[in-house]
Amino acid sequence: MDNALKNYDTACTEIAEAFVNKYYNNTTSYDWIDFGGVIEVCDYFWNLDKMVDYLRMNADKDKLFEFYEYQLDCGLKGETASNFKNYIKYNKSS
């Protein structure tokens, strides 16, 4: 069991580092808000499961940050935001 937990911790760290390297050009550090759950990078908050999705999709950096702002806007308006895949598919504004 200890080995499995160490592997999980290592995987979480590697995913966070890969995400920061890809989307922040490895120019900044990150902090775990909730290890294995949420990181904070330059006042942006990213869930681990979503980081995995974005890395697997090889998400475009500009679209990813545009989507982040879209999600914030929807939250402020009390609206439900679509997921990233649908946002990319149906939002042709940029």
Buried (B, 14 or more C-beta within 10 A) or exposed (E): EEEEEEEEEEEBEEBBEBBBEBBBEEEEEBEBEEEBEBBEBEEEEBEBEBBBBBBEEEBBEEBBEBBBEBBEEEEEEEEEBBEBEEBBEEEEEE
